[in-house]
């Protein structure tokens, strides 16, 4: 059998990069086989190095809410590029970006730009500790907050996919400063604060966990979390790197009406370029250098190209206000698939919120990490490859979340529903 261009590229890559990739989940280890390589992307379509076109539901793992290669974002990048790629000084774009974030995200009064979601969550943790003078951080099992040492404990996403919830190279002492609780468990949360409240600097949470299946909080859970942090003087940190600007203009905090003290952001605010940011109450953010004693810095933070692309991405969201339409698209797609699964007697769930959804093979809804560990990953792998062979690209992991963009057409959605339904029928 003839070797494809993607296979040739992957063979070369494996000689040059660990696993042949620059981020583990791209290696397809969870679903088996070899990854395809993308030659270009336009709208909702990826074109592989072998010329195949795929309807994309990964959307660069979240940032591409407007689809790929959007002409307005491309024009903004071209204009910014004429002025230079990096200055090492403050620039006007970062001021405008900060204003847009402050205007859209309810809890943010001041913001600082960084270069990735990992940098954003790491900085939030340091700031929480520096502000409170405490050391302990609470996180929830299965929530992924980037590859920060103290947070890569019972993480989801790639760590969960590979069966290694903890990473080698993290000192035991770091992990001891992290208290891991089950998501959606109010009793465990109350006990943690009852026994360790005076030591807890902050609680970090994906308000809608999306790296160990898409898990939605049970009624009152986020409100309980807010109340306990307030009562014990701990900071509440929302990791909205994924959900920020995607489920609502102001993220989950706007949708649920729960205001965190700090928010980590990323993905959409870069318009497809590397980016991150974190922000919150002014009195907390002013603990950062040069105003305060908490040091954080970055050579390319506030990069003019990333800021120009992100400003345009946020402007498009404000102009188009696509959230109701994206939500309806998600509901329609999930209903078509679930109706078929029910008719075939397949144990399947498809949690969905806005433009995010997750096909899960489970007899019951997944509400925490332990339940996520019990889903049928082999059956997902079968569906993944059926979809891929018929022109639809789902995330190459049973634990990841799918994304819909404004570039997805009704024809794209109809074809996707037909493919997924046919895939289920083939089982």
N, C-alpha and C positions, 0 to 999 in steps of 0.2 A: 504494500500500500504506500502511495506517495506521501511523503512528509509534508505537512502544511507549513506555511510561512510562520504561523504562530508557534508551531512545534519547534521549528528551527530557531526562532527567537528565544523560546524558553530554554532550549538546550544550551544556547550561548549564555543566557542570563544565569543559569545555574552554576556556570563556571566562574561567574563574576560577583554574584550577590548571594547571600544566605537564602537558600530555598528558591533562588531565582526571582525574588520579589523584594520590594521595598516596604511592604506592609503585609503581615502574615496571611490574612484572610484571602488575599488575592491569589494565593497559590493553589486554591481549589482543593486543599487537603480534606476539607469537611465533606465535599461532595464527590471526591475522586476525580481522576483524570488530570489533564493539563489545562491551564488557563488559555483563553484566547488573548491576543494583543489587539488593542484598538488603534486604528490608523487615524480616524477622525470622528468627530461627533457633531451632529447638527440637530437642533430641536430635541425630539424624544428618541432619536435614532443614533445608535453606535454603528460605525462601519469598521469591521475587523480588518486585520492585516491581510486576510484572505478574501476580502471583498464582500463578506456576508453582512447583511443589515439586520440589526436587532433592536426591538423596542425595549428601551432601557428603563428599568425600575430601581436601579441603584442610584442614578443621578449624582454620580461622584460621591456616594455615601451621604447625600443630603444637600449639599450646597446648590445644586442646579434646580432651584424651584422654578426658574424661567426656562428650563431646558438648556441645551448646550449651544454655545457659540451664538448667543443672542446678539442681534445687530446693534442694539443700543449699548450693551456692555462692551462689545468689540469697539464701537466708535469712541466710547469713553476711554478705553485703554489706549487707543491710537493717539488721542489728543494728549493724554498724560505722558505717553512715551516720547512725544516730541519734546517734552520739557526735561526728560532725564529719567533714569531708573531708580535712583536712590540718592538722597542728599546728605544724610547724617545730621540734619538740622530739622527743626520743626517745619512743617509745610501746611499750606491752607487746607489740603484735603482732609487731614486728620482732625482739624477743627470742625469741618462740616460733618464728618462722620460721627464725631462725638455728639454734635447737636442732634443728628438724626436718631442716634441710639437713645439719647436722653428723652427725646420727644415721643419715642415709640414704646420704650420699655418702662412700665410704671414705677419700678423701684429704683431706677438708676438716676442719681443726681450728678455723679462724676464717673468718668470712665477712663481706663487706660488700655491702649492697643498693645497687643502682643502678636506672636507669629503662628500660634496654633492653639487648638482647644486644650491640649495638654498643658501648655504654658499658662493658659487662663485658669484652669483648675488648680494647678500647682501654686499659682500666685494667690488665689483665693484662700488656700489653706495656710500659706505663710502669713497672709494678712490677718486671718482670723486668730492665729496664734499670737501674732505680735500685738494685736489690738486688745485681746483679752488677758494675755499673760498666762494662758493655759496651754496644755500640750495635746490633750486627747481630741481625736476627730472621730465622729460617728459617720459611717457609710452603710450602705445597704447591700446585702449579698446579691451579686449579679449585676449591679450597676457599674458601668465602665466609665471612668473619668480620665481616660488617657493613661499613658504609661508612667504615671507619677509613682515613685517608690512606695510611699506610704498608702497609696490608694489602690495599688495593684494587688489587692487581697480579696479573694472571692469576686473577681471581676467577671463581667460577661464578655460578649463579643469574641475576639480572637482567642483570648485566654480560655473561655468556655468551650469554644469550638475545638481546641486542641486538647482539652481534658486536663489542662494545667491551670486551675484557678489562681495559683500563686506563681510568681516568676522566680527563677533562680537569680541570684545577684542582689536580692533585697535583704539587708541585714535583719535579723530577728527583732532587734530593738526597734526598727522602724515600724514593723508590723504590730508590735506591742502598743504603740501609740494610737492604733486604729481599732475602734470598737465596731464590729460588724454585726448588723441586725437584719432580721428578715423584713423585707418590704411588706407593707400593708399589715404589720403586726403591732397594733397599738399597745398591747400589754407589754411586749418586749421593749418598746420604746419608753414607756413609762418607767419600767424597772431600771433601764439604763440610766435615766436621769435621776431616779430616786437614789441609786447607789453611787453614781459617779458624776452627778450634775455639776459639782463645783470644779471638776477637772476638765469638763468638755468645752473646748474652744469653739467648736462649730460642728454642724451637721451638714454634710454634702449629699445631695440627692439629685438624680434625674427625676424630675417630677412625673414624667411619663417614661419609665425605663424602656429603652429601645435597643438594647444590646444583648438581652437574654429573652428573646421574643418581645413583642410589644405588650407591656403590662400597664394597665391603667389603675390609678389609685382608687381604693374603695372609698366610698362616701365618708368624708370627715377626716381621712388620714392626713392629708396635707395641712388641714386646719389644726389638727392635734399637734403636728410637728411644729407649726408656727407658735402655738401657745406654749409648748414646753420650752422651746428655745428662748422665748421672751421671759418666761418665768425664771429660768435659771441663768440668764445673762449670757447665753451662747448665741453665736451667729448662725443664721440659717442661710445656707448657700445653695442656690438652684443652679445645677449644671444644665443650661439651656443651649449648649453648643448645637445640639440636634434640633430641639423643638423651638428655639428662638426664631421668631419671624415666620415659622412654618405652620404652626397650628393656629396662630392668631398674630396680628401685628406686634403685640407685646408678649408673645409666647404663652406658656402655660400659666404664668402668674397673672396675666390678664384674663385668661379664660376661666381660671379657677378662683380668682379673686384673693389669692394668697401672696403677700408681699415678702420676698426674702430680703435679707440684709445685703447679700452680695449675689451677683449673677455672673456666671461664666458664659461667654458667647463665642461663636466662630462660624464656620461653614458659610451661611448665606451672606454674611457681611463682607465676604471677600469676593463675591461674584465669580467664584471658581479659582481664585488665587489663594495662596497660603495666608491665613489670617487667624487671629483670635482677639478677644477683648474681655475685660472683666470690669464690672462697675457696681455701684451701690450707693449707700448713704454717704453724703459728703464728709461727715465727721469720721467715718471709717476709712474712706479712701484717702483722707489727708494724713493717715498714718504712713503712707508710702513716701519714700524719698523722692524729691528733695524736701518735701514738707515735714516728713516724719522719719522714724527710725527703721522702717521695714524696707529693705532694699530690693529693688526689682529693676531690670534694665534689659534692653535688646537692641542690637545694632540696626536691624531692619524693621523694628516696630513702627507702625504707622507708615509703612512703605507706600509711596504715592500711587503706584500701579494698583496695589491691592485696595487702597482706599477709593480710588476712582471707580474701579469695578464694583466695589461694594456699595458705594453711594448710589450708583445707578440701579443696582439690584433692589435696594430699599425704595428708591424713587418709583420704580416700576410697581412694586407691591402697593405703595400708597396710591398710585394712579389707577391701577386696575382692581384693587381690592378683590383678589380671586378666591378668597377663603371658602365662601359658600359653594362656589362651583367645584373647587377641588374636593371638598367634603362630599358633595353629591356624587362625583365621579368615583370616589373611594367606596361609598356605600353601594352604588350600583354594581361595581366590579365584584365586591365581596359577596353580595347577595346571589349573583349568578353562580359563583363558585360553590358557595355553601349549599344552595338548593340542590346542586348535583351531588355533592358529598352526602347530604342527607338522604337523597333518593337511593344512593348506592350503599348506605349504611356505613360510610367511612367516618371514623372519629376525627372530626376536623373543627378547628376554631379559626376565625379570622378577625382578631381585634383590629379596630380601625378608628382613627381620629384624624379628621381633616385629610391631608394628603399622605398620611402614613398608614400602612396596614401590614399585617404579618400572617402568612399562611402557616398554621400550626396544626400538626397532626396529633391531636390529644382529645380524649373523651370529655375533658372538662376544661373550662377556662383556666389559663395560667395566671396566677396572682402573685407568685413569688419565685425565687431562684430554685428552690427544691422541686417545685412542680415543673419548671423549665427543663430540669435535668431528665425528666421522664418522658418528654415528647418523642415521637417517632422520627428520628433523623434520617433513617434509611428510606422511609417513604417520601420524605421531603426530597431526598437526593434523586429519586425516580422522577418526581414532578419537575425538579430543576432541569434535569437533562432532557426530558420530553419538551419542556418549554424552550430550552436553548436550541434544540434541533428544529423547532418550528418557529424560530424568529423572535422569541421573547426572553429577555435576560432578567432573571431574578437574582437577588444576592446569593453568592455561593456559600451560604451557611444557613442552617435551619434556625439560627438564633437571631439573625439580623432582620432589620425592618425594611420594607419596600417603600419607595417614594413615588408619588405622582407629581408631574410638573405642569405648568400652564401650557407647555408645548405639546402635551399629550392630547391628541385629537379624539373625537368620538370613535373614529375608525380604529385608532390605536387601541382604545379600550375594548371595543367590540371584538377585535381580533384576539386580544389578550384573553378575554373571557372565553372565547371559543377554544383557544389553545389550552387553557387551564382546565376547562370542562372536559375536553377530549383527553387530556392527560389523566384526569381522575378516572374517566371511563376505561382507560387502558389498563388500570391496575387489576 
